[in-house]
Each structure stands twice: as C-alpha cells, then as structure tokens.
Amino acid sequence: MEKRSRMPKILAAGAGPEGGKRRQSLFDKDGMKGKRAPSNYEAFGVAPVEEEHFSDSVKTRLLAFKAHRVKIRYANTYRLEPHNKLRDYLVRDKAQAILTNRLQEAKYDGVSSRSLCASISEEILKAVKELNFDRYKYVVSVLIVEKAGQAINVASRWVWDVQRDTWVSAKCETETFIALALVMACYYE
C-alpha cells in the first residue's frame, strides 16, 4: 500500500502526472531529506549583527531607548468597591442644572434637536467626569420629544451589576417639548 503525502506537489511544465519530471514544492517533505534549509540571513544575503560591533555608549543609549518604550503594567488590585462611590444625587443635580440652563428659552425644532441632544449629552458627560467618581464609565443619553398630546415610553436594556452600577434621570419640560437625560454609570474594575 502506497503512502500519500497530504502536501501538494507541483508538476513541471509539460510533464504529466503519469511520469514526467517533478518540480520540488516548498511543501514537499520527501525532497528535503538530507538538505539543510537556508537561514534568513543566507536567504536575504545579510550577515547577522553581532553585539561586539556596538560601543558601550551606543549600547547604553539603546537600552535607555527601550526602557522608555516599555509600557508600565500595574498589578491587579482585586478591589471590588470604589474608594469614591458614585452619589446619584450629585449627578442628578448636575444633569438637571445643565438641562434647565440650555433649554430654558428654547423652542422645539425637529432639525436642530439632534445636534442639541449631542451637545447637551457631551456637556453632562464632562460635568459628571469632573465629579471624579472612582472606577466608573458613563453613558449619557438625551432625548427631546415634541409635546403633541401623546404618551412616550423609554426603555433601555443593559448587562447590569445591581450592587455597583446605577443610573440617574433628569427631566426638563417646556411649553413645546420635554427633554429627558439618562446617565448610566457602570462600575469598571
């Protein structure tokens, strides 16, 4: 019984599979027996660089350069609680103040409300980050809805840690629209 190699074999031009000359493939293990594979240095025609050629000053500069490039990695603290825990009343007050200041005199406009929501959410996010709560990541969502006598339900779904994660909402109501700001604070270990 003949053993067949799973590696492909490349045939020379003009030679058929029935018995012509066979060109050696890179994957052909049988043709490589007893032969030494060339090293990368021989294949590219480059001599290996030896450390003897470097002077001591060059070596110290190289080591200093490598030391500055190394990223410092800190050990995990395995701390499950933040030092400065999020106080939701402070976040609610900040969000409420920003909503009322920005939307107090505004009228509803469907075209400009998209950019207004984006700028208000960025401002709320910046204000919440300035409170310096420890190890939290924030998601801020602002929604502006025109008053037209309709009802609205807003729902969000998250993978949530009930003990550490929290959310805060703030609402601002004018004659023409209702604005709702949601701030989700997710604990980041």
Phi, psi and chi 1 to 4 in degrees:
 res  aa     phi    psi   chi1   chi2   chi3   chi4
   1 MET       -  129.5 -169.5  165.9 -166.8      -
   2 GLU   -87.7  134.5 -176.5  179.5  -35.6      -
   3 LYS   -88.6  128.3 -145.3  178.6 -166.5 -174.2
   4 ARG  -107.5  139.5  -71.4 -168.5  168.9 -166.9
   5 SER   -80.7  144.1  173.4      -      -      -
   6 ARG   -82.7  -10.9  -69.3 -174.6 -174.9 -161.9
   7 MET   -80.3  142.5  -61.3  -65.6  173.2      -
   8 PRO   -70.7  147.6   23.6  -30.6      -      -
   9 LYS  -113.4  136.2  -53.6 -133.1 -170.6  -82.7
  10 ILE  -100.3  130.7  -60.1  173.9      -      -
  11 LEU   -94.0  147.1  -61.8  175.0      -      -
  12 ALA   -70.7  156.1      -      -      -      -
  13 ALA   -63.1  130.6      -      -      -      -
  14 GLY    87.1  -12.2      -      -      -      -
  15 ALA   -95.6  131.3      -      -      -      -
  16 GLY   -90.8  171.7      -      -      -      -
  17 PRO   -73.0  -12.6   20.4  -26.8      -      -
  18 GLU   -80.8   -6.5   56.1  -85.9  -17.0      -
  19 GLY   149.3   46.2      -      -      -      -
  20 GLY  -101.3 -167.3      -      -      -      -
  21 LYS   -73.4  143.6  -71.4  175.3  101.6 -177.9
  22 ARG  -113.8  129.5 -165.7  168.2   57.1   86.1
  23 ARG   -83.7  140.2 -178.4 -178.7  -66.1  164.3
  24 GLN   -76.2  129.4 -175.6  175.8   -9.4      -
  25 SER   -89.6  160.6  163.7      -      -      -
  26 LEU   -67.2  -25.9  -69.2  175.7      -      -
  27 PHE   -93.1    0.3  -58.6  110.6      -      -
  28 ASP   -79.4  108.2 -170.5    6.7      -      -
  29 LYS   -78.8  -31.5  -58.9 -113.2 -175.9 -146.8
  30 ASP   -66.8  -36.9  -61.9  -28.3      -      -
  31 GLY   -76.1  -13.5      -      -      -      -
  32 MET   -95.0    1.3  -70.2  -62.1  -69.7      -
  33 LYS   -65.1  129.4  -72.9 -177.4 -178.8  172.7
  34 GLY    84.0   -5.0      -      -      -      -
  35 LYS  -103.9  145.8  -65.3 -176.2 -179.4  176.8
  36 ARG   -94.3  132.2 -177.8  178.1   68.0   83.3
  37 ALA   -74.4  138.0      -      -      -      -
  38 PRO   -69.4  145.1   23.7  -30.5      -      -
  39 SER   -76.6  169.6   69.1      -      -      -
  40 ASN   -63.0  -34.7  -73.4  -19.0      -      -
  41 TYR   -65.6  -42.2  -61.0  119.6      -      -
  42 GLU   -70.0  -38.1  -66.9  171.4   -5.4      -
  43 ALA   -66.0  -38.2      -      -      -      -
  44 PHE   -94.7   -6.0  -65.0  119.7      -      -
  45 GLY    72.2   31.0      -      -      -      -
  46 VAL  -118.8  135.6  178.4      -      -      -
  47 ALA   -82.2  144.5      -      -      -      -
  48 PRO   -66.3  144.0   20.8  -28.1      -      -
  49 VAL   -84.9  125.9  178.0      -      -      -
  50 GLU  -100.4  150.3  -63.7  178.4   11.7      -
  51 GLU   -71.6  -15.1  -69.8 -169.0   22.2      -
  52 GLU   -65.6  -25.1  -60.0  169.9   -0.2      -
  53 HIS   -75.0  -17.0  -61.4  -64.8      -      -
  54 PHE   -87.7  139.3  -67.3  122.2      -      -
  55 SER   -80.9  168.1   66.8      -      -      -
  56 ASP   -63.6  -37.3  -71.7  -25.8      -      -
  57 SER   -67.0  -37.5   63.4      -      -      -
  58 VAL   -67.6  -39.7  172.9      -      -      -
  59 LYS   -62.5  -43.0  -78.8 -176.1 -173.9  178.4
  60 THR   -67.4  -37.0   55.3      -      -      -
  61 ARG   -66.5  -39.6  -82.1 -170.3  -85.7  156.6
  62 LEU   -64.2  -42.7  -78.2  173.5      -      -
  63 LEU   -65.9  -38.8  -71.2  174.5      -      -
  64 ALA   -65.9  -38.8      -      -      -      -
  65 PHE   -64.4  -43.8  176.5   71.8      -      -
  66 LYS   -65.7  -36.2  -73.0 -179.0 -178.3  178.8
  67 ALA   -66.3  -35.2      -      -      -      -
  68 HIS   -73.3  -26.6  -71.6  -64.5      -      -
  69 ARG   -81.7  -17.2  -74.2 -175.3   35.4 -158.3
  70 VAL   -71.9  130.0  174.2      -      -      -
  71 LYS   -83.1  130.6 -174.9  176.9  178.6 -179.2
  72 ILE   -77.6  128.4  -62.7  172.3      -      -
  73 ARG  -114.2  127.1  -58.4 -171.1   82.7 -164.7
  74 TYR   -93.9  151.6  -63.9  102.9      -      -
  75 ALA   -73.9  150.4      -      -      -      -
  76 ASN   -68.4  137.7 -164.3  -11.5      -      -
  77 THR   -88.8  -17.6   60.9      -      -      -
  78 TYR    56.1   31.6  -60.5  103.6      -      -
  79 ARG   -91.7  125.9 -170.8  179.4   69.3 -158.0
  80 LEU  -100.2   -9.5  -63.7  177.5      -      -
  81 GLU  -119.4  141.5  -64.5  -63.3  -36.7      -
  82 PRO   -76.0  153.3   26.8  -33.4      -      -
  83 HIS   -71.4  -43.0  -70.9  -60.9      -      -
  84 ASN  -112.1   90.0 -172.9   11.4      -      -
  85 LYS   -70.7  147.1 -166.0  168.4 -178.8  171.9
  86 LEU   -66.7  128.5 -173.4  122.5      -      -
  87 ARG  -106.3  109.1  -66.7 -176.5  -66.0  -83.0
  88 ASP   -65.9  -27.7   56.7   -8.0      -      -
  89 TYR   -66.9  -33.3   63.1   91.5      -      -
  90 LEU   -68.2  -42.0  -68.8  175.6      -      -
  91 VAL   -65.8  -42.4  175.3      -      -      -
  92 ARG   -62.1  -43.5 -175.3  177.6  -62.5  114.1
  93 ASP   -63.0  -42.4  -68.3  -16.0      -      -
  94 LYS   -63.5  -47.9  -77.6  -80.4 -171.3 -172.1
  95 ALA   -63.6  -41.7      -      -      -      -
  96 GLN   -63.7  -41.5 -171.7   68.1   45.3      -
  97 ALA   -65.0  -42.5      -      -      -      -
  98 ILE   -66.0  -42.6  -69.1  169.6      -      -
  99 LEU   -61.3  -48.0  -82.0  177.6      -      -
 100 THR   -67.7  -37.8   53.9      -      -      -
 101 ASN   -66.5  -42.1  -72.6  -20.0      -      -
 102 ARG   -78.8  -29.0  -67.7  -72.9  -57.3  -91.0
 103 LEU  -113.0    7.0  -59.2  174.8      -      -
 104 GLN   -59.6  -45.5 -160.1  170.3   24.3      -
 105 GLU  -103.2    1.9  -55.8  -74.8  -35.9      -
 106 ALA   -79.1  152.3      -      -      -      -
 107 LYS  -112.4  153.2  -61.2  -74.6 -176.9 -160.1
 108 TYR   -70.6  132.0  179.7   77.6      -      -
 109 ASP  -141.2  117.6 -179.4   21.1      -      -
 110 GLY   -62.9  -29.0      -      -      -      -
 111 VAL   -77.4  -46.2  177.0      -      -      -
 112 SER   -87.5   -8.6   65.3      -      -      -
 113 SER   -68.6  -27.0   64.0      -      -      -
 114 ARG   -63.4  -49.0  178.3 -179.2  -67.2  166.4
 115 SER   -70.4  -31.1   61.5      -      -      -
 116 LEU   -66.4  -42.1 -175.0   60.8      -      -
 117 CYS   -61.5  -43.2  -75.5      -      -      -
 118 ALA   -63.5  -44.1      -      -      -      -
 119 SER   -69.1  -37.7   66.6      -      -      -
 120 ILE   -66.7  -41.2  -68.9  172.7      -      -
 121 SER   -65.9  -36.9   65.1      -      -      -
 122 GLU   -65.2  -39.2  -72.7  174.8    7.9      -
 123 GLU   -67.4  -41.0 -170.6  174.4  -18.7      -
 124 ILE   -65.2  -43.4  -68.9  173.0      -      -
 125 LEU   -60.2  -43.3  179.2   65.0      -      -
 126 LYS   -63.7  -41.1 -174.2  177.6  176.7 -176.0
 127 ALA   -67.5  -38.2      -      -      -      -
 128 VAL   -70.1  -38.2  170.3      -      -      -
 129 LYS   -65.4  -30.7  -77.5 -175.2  176.5 -178.7
 130 GLU   -69.8  -16.3  -73.6  175.2   -4.7      -
 131 LEU   -74.0  -12.4  -66.5  173.4      -      -
 132 ASN    56.5   50.2  -69.5  -33.2      -      -
 133 PHE   -78.2  139.3  -66.4  118.7      -      -
 134 ASP   -78.7  128.7 -163.1   23.2      -      -
 135 ARG    61.3   44.6  -66.5 -176.3  173.0 -154.2
 136 TYR  -123.7  144.1  -79.2   97.0      -      -
 137 LYS  -113.1  144.1  -69.1 -162.1  177.0 -140.2
 138 TYR  -118.8  146.9  -53.4  101.7      -      -
 139 VAL  -127.6  124.9  177.5      -      -      -
 140 VAL  -117.9  128.3  178.9      -      -      -
 141 SER  -127.6  128.0  174.9      -      -      -
 142 VAL  -119.8  133.9  175.6      -      -      -
 143 LEU  -127.5  127.9 -169.8   68.5      -      -
 144 ILE  -118.6  123.8  -64.2  177.8      -      -
 145 VAL  -125.5  133.5 -179.5      -      -      -
 146 GLU   -70.8  142.0 -177.8 -179.5   16.8      -
 147 LYS   -81.5  116.2  -85.7 -170.9 -178.1  176.1
 148 ALA  -139.9   24.8      -      -      -      -
 149 GLY    76.6   19.6      -      -      -      -
 150 GLN  -105.0  166.1   80.7  -80.9   13.1      -
 151 ALA  -101.5  157.8      -      -      -      -
 152 ILE  -141.4  139.2 -175.2  169.7      -      -
 153 ASN  -120.4  129.8  -69.2  -34.1      -      -
 154 VAL  -115.4  128.0  177.7      -      -      -
 155 ALA  -129.9  145.6      -      -      -      -
 156 SER  -138.4  145.0  -60.7      -      -      -
 157 ARG  -125.5  135.9  -64.7 -176.7   80.9  168.9
 158 TRP  -143.6  155.4  -60.9   88.3      -      -
 159 VAL   -81.2  120.3  177.3      -      -      -
 160 TRP  -129.9  138.0 -155.5 -104.5      -      -
 161 ASP  -102.4  107.7 -178.6    4.7      -      -
 162 VAL   -62.3  -33.1  178.5      -      -      -
 163 GLN   -73.3  -33.4  -66.0  175.2  -17.0      -
 164 ARG  -114.5  -30.7  -65.8  171.9 -171.8   90.4
 165 ASP   -87.4  152.3  -61.0  -21.8      -      -
 166 THR  -152.6  168.7 -172.3      -      -      -
 167 TRP  -142.2  157.2   64.6  -82.4      -      -
 168 VAL  -138.5  141.9  172.5      -      -      -
 169 SER  -124.2  150.1   66.3      -      -      -
 170 ALA  -137.9  143.1      -      -      -      -
 171 LYS  -129.8  141.2 -175.3  174.8   92.0  169.1
 172 CYS  -132.0  126.4  178.4      -      -      -
 173 GLU  -120.4  129.3 -170.3  170.3  -16.2      -
 174 THR  -118.9 -171.4   65.4      -      -      -
 175 GLU   -70.3  -29.8  -65.5  175.5    2.7      -
 176 THR  -108.9  -17.6   57.5      -      -      -
 177 PHE  -153.1  168.9   64.0   87.8      -      -
 178 ILE  -122.9  132.6  -62.9  172.2      -      -
 179 ALA  -114.7  134.0      -      -      -      -
 180 LEU  -126.4  129.3  178.0   67.4      -      -
 181 ALA  -116.2  127.7      -      -      -      -
 182 LEU  -115.3  128.0  -62.2  172.1      -      -
 183 VAL  -119.1  114.1 -179.9      -      -      -
 184 MET  -101.8  128.2  -78.7   71.1   73.5      -
 185 ALA  -115.2  113.1      -      -      -      -
 186 CYS  -107.2  127.9  -59.8      -      -      -
 187 TYR   -71.8  132.0 -176.7   70.2      -      -
 188 TYR  -118.0  112.1 -178.2   70.0      -      -
 189 GLU   -76.2      -  -66.7  177.6   -4.4      -
